[in-house]
Amino acid sequence: MNIDTEILESYLDGRLSDHENLEVQVWLAEHIDDPEVVSLLAGHFEGGEAVEASTPRSLEAVRIRLGMTRHAPVRPQVMAWAAAIIALFAVPAAFWAGYRMQREPLVVWQEVSVPNAETRSVTLSDGTVLVLNAGSRLTYPETFSGKERRVFLEGEVLADVAKDPERPFLIQAGDVDVRVHGTKFNFKAYRSDMMVELMLMEGSVSMDIAASEGKREVRLTPGDFAQFDRQAGDISLGTVPPDGFRSFSDNRSFSFINLPLADIAADLERSFGTRIVIADETVASRRFLAFFTNHESLDEILTLLAANGNLRVSRSGEVVYLSGKKS
């Protein structure tokens, strides 16, 4: 969710729904240090007593109270900003400018950040099991409340969602949401990657995409595979036998289905913890179709990609460089 001045004004004035409030709250917590946030808040309070509340000094105090200090550990942690979100964001009027008071149920948030070359499994309060790939970050409530079960993802997850017909499960990943009732799927949405991918194994899901031309919805059934090209705005659908798909959690498998080399390099860098640099930008958008399911090493994968993709692989110290082959 991108926050602009109009959304912020509506939020601070209490004109948003509970669902929209939650999105703004989490966005503010994640971006409290961003210059754009300071600018938005300063613009809102300009000309009034609350100008001081948007100064860097005051924002620093908010950030510290939210438990988001620059030296905070990135390992799994209970987010100390949980109660503060209610005091500072769910009741923004009281904190920022003395607006009207309002109360919301206390939500305690947790966050898991997975280092490169590792994976991690998280079991949520409803029994849902989420396996996170390397370089992923998950933000989720300690206990679900309300009419839906919503978590926030940046990265890749293999999800086995507990069935609850009364409360749909939602994964929000920037410009893409996945909505399910009870199912198993693999979802990849790293913020830096060009492609967003969703592979459904069991049940049914819908994927809502905030594209430039407006919101788009894609519904999947078992075996369906969907890709969203963020750069081109295109959505591609295909079919992969559910029993033939191997997720990252299965013997560190890789499924590169028409993926650009830039995304493949990012996947390999996260999974193997090795710096990979595309030295020749002409090959960054070159696409590959390749599957690696036998726990291949990084060198084995790169060698096979180079053989099929007119690619040159070289090393300098601990860094791998990818470029086009010289004619």
ZIDA-V568631 format. One record per residue. RES is the residue in one small letter. SS is DSSP state (alpha for helix, beta for strand, coil for the rest). D_LAST is the distance of its C-alpha to the last C-alpha in Angstrom with 2 decimals. Layout:
res->[RES:RES]
ss->[SS:SS]
d_last->[D_LAST:D_LAST]
//
This chain:
res->[m:n:i:d:t:e:i:l:e:s:y:l:d:g:r:l:s:d:h:e:n:l:e:v:q:v:w:l:a:e:h:i:d:d:p:e:v:v:s:l:l:a:g:h:f:e:g:g:e:a:v:e:a:s:t:p:r:s:l:e:a:v:r:i:r:l:g:m:t:r:h:a:p:v:r:p:q:v:m:a:w:a:a:a:i:i:a:l:f:a:v:p:a:a:f:w:a:g:y:r:m:q:r:e:p:l:v:v:w:q:e:v:s:v:p:n:a:e:t:r:s:v:t:l:s:d:g:t:v:l:v:l:n:a:g:s:r:l:t:y:p:e:t:f:s:g:k:e:r:r:v:f:l:e:g:e:v:l:a:d:v:a:k:d:p:e:r:p:f:l:i:q:a:g:d:v:d:v:r:v:h:g:t:k:f:n:f:k:a:y:r:s:d:m:m:v:e:l:m:l:m:e:g:s:v:s:m:d:i:a:a:s:e:g:k:r:e:v:r:l:t:p:g:d:f:a:q:f:d:r:q:a:g:d:i:s:l:g:t:v:p:p:d:g:f:r:s:f:s:d:n:r:s:f:s:f:i:n:l:p:l:a:d:i:a:a:d:l:e:r:s:f:g:t:r:i:v:i:a:d:e:t:v:a:s:r:r:f:l:a:f:f:t:n:h:e:s:l:d:e:i:l:t:l:l:a:a:n:g:n:l:r:v:s:r:s:g:e:v:v:y:l:s:g:k:k:s]
ss->[coil:coil:coil:coil:alpha:alpha:alpha:alpha:alpha:alpha:alpha:alpha:coil:coil:coil:coil:coil:alpha:alpha:alpha:alpha:alpha:alpha:alpha:alpha:alpha:alpha:alpha:alpha:alpha:coil:coil:coil:coil:alpha:alpha:alpha:alpha:alpha:alpha:alpha:alpha:alpha:alpha:alpha:coil:coil:coil:alpha:alpha:alpha:alpha:alpha:alpha:coil:alpha:alpha:alpha:alpha:alpha:alpha:alpha:alpha:alpha:alpha:coil:coil:coil:coil:coil:coil:coil:coil:coil:coil:coil:beta:beta:coil:coil:coil:alpha:alpha:alpha:alpha:alpha:alpha:alpha:alpha:alpha:coil:alpha:alpha:alpha:alpha:alpha:coil:coil:coil:coil:coil:coil:coil:coil:coil:coil:coil:coil:beta:beta:beta:beta:beta:coil:coil:coil:coil:coil:coil:beta:beta:beta:beta:coil:coil:coil:coil:coil:beta:beta:beta:beta:coil:coil:coil:coil:beta:beta:beta:beta:beta:coil:coil:coil:coil:coil:coil:beta:beta:beta:beta:beta:beta:beta:beta:beta:beta:beta:beta:beta:coil:coil:coil:coil:coil:coil:coil:beta:beta:beta:beta:beta:beta:coil:coil:beta:beta:beta:beta:beta:coil:coil:coil:beta:beta:beta:beta:beta:beta:coil:coil:coil:coil:coil:beta:beta:beta:beta:beta:beta:beta:beta:coil:beta:beta:beta:beta:beta:beta:beta:beta:coil:coil:beta:beta:beta:beta:beta:beta:beta:beta:coil:coil:beta:beta:beta:beta:beta:beta:coil:coil:coil:coil:beta:beta:beta:beta:beta:beta:coil:coil:alpha:alpha:alpha:coil:coil:coil:coil:coil:coil:coil:coil:coil:beta:beta:beta:beta:beta:beta:beta:alpha:alpha:alpha:alpha:alpha:alpha:alpha:alpha:alpha:alpha:alpha:alpha:coil:coil:beta:beta:beta:beta:coil:coil:alpha:alpha:alpha:coil:coil:coil:beta:beta:beta:beta:beta:beta:coil:coil:coil:coil:coil:alpha:alpha:alpha:alpha:alpha:alpha:alpha:alpha:alpha:alpha:alpha:alpha:coil:beta:beta:beta:beta:beta:beta:coil:coil:beta:beta:beta:beta:beta:beta:coil:coil:coil]
d_last->[45.40:44.91:48.13:49.17:52.45:54.15:53.47:54.59:57.75:58.54:58.02:60.21:62.87:62.94:61.82:59.06:59.46:59.43:55.95:54.64:56.52:54.78:51.33:52.26:53.87:50.83:48.53:50.84:51.02:47.24:46.73:49.88:47.92:45.64:46.47:46.50:49.26:51.32:50.90:51.92:54.96:55.94:55.76:57.98:60.63:60.53:64.02:65.83:67.08:64.04:61.64:62.04:60.84:57.35:56.97:54.47:57.47:58.75:55.37:54.91:58.26:57.25:54.00:55.96:58.54:55.80:54.63:51.24:51.27:48.01:48.65:49.55:48.07:45.37:46.66:48.74:51.73:54.57:53.89:56.76:56.32:57.75:61.29:60.20:58.30:61.66:63.48:60.94:58.86:60.96:63.79:61.89:65.02:66.98:64.26:62.91:65.78:68.76:68.00:69.67:69.50:67.91:67.39:64.80:64.71:63.28:59.73:58.40:54.61:52.43:48.80:46.36:43.07:40.80:38.69:35.08:34.85:38.28:39.97:43.55:46.21:48.79:51.94:53.51:57.24:57.23:55.61:52.11:49.47:46.17:43.41:41.08:37.48:36.03:36.03:38.59:41.82:44.86:48.04:51.01:54.83:56.92:59.02:58.33:60.95:61.34:60.12:56.51:54.42:51.61:48.99:46.08:42.60:39.38:37.02:37.13:40.28:41.52:44.93:48.02:50.44:54.20:55.99:58.27:59.00:60.87:58.12:54.52:51.79:49.21:45.98:45.02:41.44:41.03:40.34:40.92:44.14:44.71:48.31:49.79:53.22:52.35:49.12:46.09:42.59:39.34:38.51:35.57:35.71:34.21:34.77:31.27:29.48:28.51:29.90:33.48:34.17:37.46:38.11:41.76:43.28:47.00:49.28:48.18:46.64:45.90:43.12:44.02:41.18:41.87:39.37:39.40:41.36:43.90:44.63:43.21:44.41:42.76:44.95:43.66:45.31:44.45:41.01:39.71:36.51:35.97:33.12:33.56:30.61:32.09:29.62:29.93:33.48:32.81:34.62:33.33:35.68:35.11:37.00:36.44:39.25:41.05:41.52:37.83:36.65:36.19:36.56:35.27:38.74:38.45:36.91:34.35:32.57:29.73:29.38:26.26:27.14:24.67:24.28:21.77:19.77:21.94:25.05:23.76:22.92:26.42:28.01:26.56:27.47:31.01:31.50:30.32:31.32:28.03:26.37:22.97:21.04:18.23:16.51:14.16:16.57:14.17:14.20:17.97:19.20:17.03:19.77:20.44:23.32:24.20:27.49:28.32:32.01:32.50:32.42:28.85:27.89:25.37:23.01:23.50:22.82:19.60:18.36:19.24:17.74:14.37:14.68:15.62:13.74:10.00:11.32:11.23:14.85:16.40:20.04:22.15:25.78:26.82:24.02:20.98:17.88:15.48:12.22:9.06:6.34:3.79:0.00]
//
